[in-house]
Amino acid sequence: MFKPVPLLALLPAILALSACANKQEQTRVDFQMGERATVGPLTYNVIETGWRSQLGSEFKMRFPEQRFLLVTLSVTNGGGKEVSVPLFTLEDQKGQTYPELDNGEGVENWFGLLRTLSAAQTLQGRLVFDVPLGSYRLRITDGGDPGLEKVAYIELPLRMDTDTGVDTPAPAPPSKDFSAPPTPKR
C-alpha cells in the first residue's frame, strides 16, 4: 500500500527544482575574430591579437609567467540604459580558463577595470592576459547579473607574428684581432 512521505524529506528536492526553474538558461554562441558579436545590448568586435614576451619600456619591464596575449577590441552599448562590462576570460581547447589581468601597466590603450557604458557609447582598448602560447576563445556576456547573463565566445586563433617588445641591439662590427703579435714591416 501507499506510504506517506514526510514533507520535510521532500523539501531539499523541491528547493533544488525551484532554483533551477528561476535560473535563466545561458545562451552559447560562437563568433570568429573580426565579426561583430552581439550579445544582448552589447556588440563586441575583436580587432586584433598580439603576443608579447614582455611589456613596458627599458627601465620598467614586466615579464609574464607564460606569454602576454594582447586583445584589441571594441564594445558598443546598443541598449537604452547603462551597462557594466565585466572582466573577460579566455578558455583553451581543454576548457581551462584564464582571467584577464587587472594590471594594464605597459599596455598602450589599456581597456581599464571600470567599464560602464552609457546608451550608444563605444569603448575601444586592449585587454591583457598571461597565458601559454595557443588558440583561445574569449568569453563575452550581455552585462547581466552573474549566472543569469547570456554568454557567447569569440574564437582567437593562434597567429605567429613578431613580438614587438624591446628592440634587440644589432651585433657590433668585427674588430681587429689583437691576440696575434704584429707582423714586422719590411
KACORTA-V342547 format. One record per residue. RES is the residue in one letter. PSI is psi in degrees with one decimal (none if undefined). OMEGA is omega in whole degrees, -180 to 180 (999 if undefined). D_LAST is the distance of its C-alpha to the last C-alpha in whole Angstrom. Layout:
# KACORTA-V342547
res->RES psi->PSI omega->OMEGA d_last->D_LAST
res->RES psi->PSI omega->OMEGA d_last->D_LAST
This chain:
# KACORTA-V342547
res->M psi->167.4 omega->-177 d_last->127
res->F psi->126.9 omega->178 d_last->125
res->K psi->134.1 omega->177 d_last->123
res->P psi->137.3 omega->178 d_last->123
res->V psi->129.0 omega->179 d_last->119
res->P psi->136.6 omega->-179 d_last->119
res->L psi->-33.6 omega->-180 d_last->117
res->L psi->-32.5 omega->180 d_last->115
res->A psi->-29.3 omega->-180 d_last->113
res->L psi->-13.3 omega->-175 d_last->112
res->L psi->-46.0 omega->179 d_last->111
res->P psi->-39.2 omega->180 d_last->107
res->A psi->-40.5 omega->179 d_last->107
res->I psi->-43.7 omega->179 d_last->109
res->L psi->-41.4 omega->180 d_last->106
res->A psi->-42.6 omega->179 d_last->104
res->L psi->-38.0 omega->180 d_last->105
res->S psi->-33.5 omega->177 d_last->106
res->A psi->-38.8 omega->178 d_last->102
res->C psi->-35.7 omega->-179 d_last->101
res->A psi->-33.0 omega->-179 d_last->103
res->N psi->-21.6 omega->-176 d_last->102
res->K psi->127.7 omega->179 d_last->98
res->Q psi->141.3 omega->179 d_last->97
res->E psi->138.8 omega->177 d_last->95
res->Q psi->131.9 omega->177 d_last->91
res->T psi->132.7 omega->-179 d_last->90
res->R psi->119.0 omega->-178 d_last->87
res->V psi->145.0 omega->178 d_last->85
res->D psi->140.4 omega->177 d_last->82
res->F psi->160.2 omega->176 d_last->80
res->Q psi->153.3 omega->177 d_last->76
res->M psi->134.7 omega->-178 d_last->73
res->G psi->-18.8 omega->177 d_last->74
res->E psi->149.5 omega->173 d_last->78
res->R psi->120.3 omega->-177 d_last->80
res->A psi->107.2 omega->-179 d_last->82
res->T psi->125.0 omega->177 d_last->85
res->V psi->108.7 omega->-175 d_last->87
res->G psi->-133.6 omega->-178 d_last->90
res->P psi->-9.7 omega->-175 d_last->89
res->L psi->136.9 omega->175 d_last->85
res->T psi->121.9 omega->-179 d_last->83
res->Y psi->149.0 omega->173 d_last->79
res->N psi->113.7 omega->175 d_last->76
res->V psi->117.3 omega->-174 d_last->73
res->I psi->-45.1 omega->179 d_last->71
res->E psi->163.8 omega->174 d_last->67
res->T psi->155.9 omega->178 d_last->66
res->G psi->142.7 omega->180 d_last->62
res->W psi->140.7 omega->178 d_last->61
res->R psi->141.9 omega->175 d_last->59
res->S psi->-10.1 omega->178 d_last->57
res->Q psi->160.0 omega->177 d_last->57
res->L psi->155.4 omega->176 d_last->59
res->G psi->-171.2 omega->-179 d_last->58
res->S psi->178.9 omega->-177 d_last->55
res->E psi->-34.3 omega->-174 d_last->52
res->F psi->-14.5 omega->-178 d_last->54
res->K psi->78.5 omega->-176 d_last->57
res->M psi->146.4 omega->172 d_last->57
res->R psi->134.7 omega->179 d_last->60
res->F psi->139.2 omega->-179 d_last->59
res->P psi->166.0 omega->170 d_last->62
res->E psi->-36.9 omega->179 d_last->63
res->Q psi->-93.5 omega->174 d_last->63
res->R psi->150.3 omega->174 d_last->62
res->F psi->130.7 omega->171 d_last->63
res->L psi->118.3 omega->178 d_last->65
res->L psi->129.6 omega->-180 d_last->66
res->V psi->116.1 omega->177 d_last->69
res->T psi->123.5 omega->-179 d_last->69
res->L psi->164.3 omega->173 d_last->73
res->S psi->147.3 omega->177 d_last->76
res->V psi->128.7 omega->179 d_last->79
res->T psi->133.0 omega->176 d_last->82
res->N psi->107.2 omega->179 d_last->86
res->G psi->3.9 omega->-179 d_last->88
res->G psi->179.7 omega->-177 d_last->91
res->G psi->1.4 omega->180 d_last->94
res->K psi->168.4 omega->-180 d_last->93
res->E psi->140.0 omega->-180 d_last->90
res->V psi->137.9 omega->175 d_last->88
res->S psi->135.2 omega->178 d_last->86
res->V psi->116.4 omega->-177 d_last->83
res->P psi->172.9 omega->174 d_last->82
res->L psi->149.1 omega->-177 d_last->79
res->F psi->161.5 omega->178 d_last->77
res->T psi->141.2 omega->172 d_last->77
res->L psi->149.7 omega->177 d_last->74
res->E psi->132.0 omega->178 d_last->76
res->D psi->-177.1 omega->-177 d_last->74
res->Q psi->-23.7 omega->-180 d_last->75
res->K psi->-3.6 omega->-180 d_last->76
res->G psi->1.4 omega->178 d_last->78
res->Q psi->138.5 omega->-177 d_last->76
res->T psi->150.8 omega->-180 d_last->76
res->Y psi->119.6 omega->-179 d_last->74
res->P psi->153.1 omega->174 d_last->75
res->E psi->141.7 omega->178 d_last->73
res->L psi->142.3 omega->-180 d_last->71
res->D psi->10.9 omega->178 d_last->73
res->N psi->113.0 omega->-179 d_last->70
res->G psi->16.1 omega->-179 d_last->68
res->E psi->128.7 omega->-180 d_last->65
res->G psi->2.7 omega->180 d_last->62
res->V psi->114.7 omega->178 d_last->64
res->E psi->133.6 omega->179 d_last->64
res->N psi->45.3 omega->180 d_last->68
res->W psi->140.5 omega->-177 d_last->69
res->F psi->-30.2 omega->178 d_last->73
res->G psi->174.9 omega->-179 d_last->74
res->L psi->-40.8 omega->-179 d_last->77
res->L psi->109.9 omega->-173 d_last->80
res->R psi->79.5 omega->176 d_last->81
res->T psi->121.2 omega->-178 d_last->84
res->L psi->127.6 omega->173 d_last->85
res->S psi->169.6 omega->177 d_last->87
res->A psi->134.8 omega->178 d_last->89
res->A psi->12.2 omega->179 d_last->87
res->Q psi->144.4 omega->176 d_last->84
res->T psi->137.9 omega->177 d_last->80
res->L psi->131.5 omega->178 d_last->78
res->Q psi->142.2 omega->179 d_last->74
res->G psi->-169.8 omega->-178 d_last->71
res->R psi->136.6 omega->171 d_last->69
res->L psi->154.0 omega->177 d_last->70
res->V psi->133.7 omega->179 d_last->68
res->F psi->151.0 omega->174 d_last->68
res->D psi->101.4 omega->-172 d_last->66
res->V psi->159.9 omega->172 d_last->67
res->P psi->152.2 omega->178 d_last->65
res->L psi->126.9 omega->-179 d_last->63
res->G psi->-175.6 omega->176 d_last->66
res->S psi->146.4 omega->-177 d_last->69
res->Y psi->171.4 omega->171 d_last->72
res->R psi->129.5 omega->178 d_last->75
res->L psi->123.4 omega->179 d_last->76
res->R psi->124.5 omega->178 d_last->79
res->I psi->151.8 omega->-179 d_last->81
res->T psi->174.0 omega->178 d_last->85
res->D psi->3.6 omega->-180 d_last->87
res->G psi->10.3 omega->180 d_last->87
res->G psi->-179.6 omega->179 d_last->91
res->D psi->142.7 omega->178 d_last->92
res->P psi->134.5 omega->-178 d_last->90
res->G psi->-21.6 omega->-180 d_last->91
res->L psi->-5.5 omega->-175 d_last->93
res->E psi->158.1 omega->172 d_last->90
res->K psi->139.5 omega->-175 d_last->90
res->V psi->143.1 omega->173 d_last->86
res->A psi->167.8 omega->-179 d_last->84
res->Y psi->143.0 omega->175 d_last->80
res->I psi->123.5 omega->-180 d_last->77
res->E psi->130.5 omega->177 d_last->75
res->L psi->91.3 omega->-178 d_last->71
res->P psi->153.8 omega->177 d_last->69
res->L psi->123.1 omega->176 d_last->65
res->R psi->126.0 omega->178 d_last->63
res->M psi->97.2 omega->176 d_last->59
res->D psi->174.2 omega->-179 d_last->58
res->T psi->142.5 omega->177 d_last->54
res->D psi->122.7 omega->-178 d_last->55
res->T psi->48.1 omega->177 d_last->54
res->G psi->-150.2 omega->180 d_last->54
res->V psi->137.6 omega->179 d_last->51
res->D psi->139.6 omega->176 d_last->48
res->T psi->131.6 omega->-179 d_last->45
res->P psi->148.6 omega->179 d_last->42
res->A psi->150.3 omega->179 d_last->39
res->P psi->149.7 omega->180 d_last->36
res->A psi->151.3 omega->178 d_last->33
res->P psi->153.6 omega->-179 d_last->30
res->P psi->142.3 omega->180 d_last->27
res->S psi->167.1 omega->178 d_last->25
res->K psi->149.6 omega->178 d_last->21
res->D psi->108.3 omega->-178 d_last->21
res->F psi->4.6 omega->-178 d_last->20
res->S psi->-25.5 omega->179 d_last->21
res->A psi->145.1 omega->179 d_last->18
res->P psi->148.5 omega->-180 d_last->16
res->P psi->147.0 omega->178 d_last->13
res->T psi->136.9 omega->-179 d_last->9
res->P psi->149.7 omega->178 d_last->7
res->K psi->147.2 omega->178 d_last->4
res->R psi->none omega->999 d_last->0
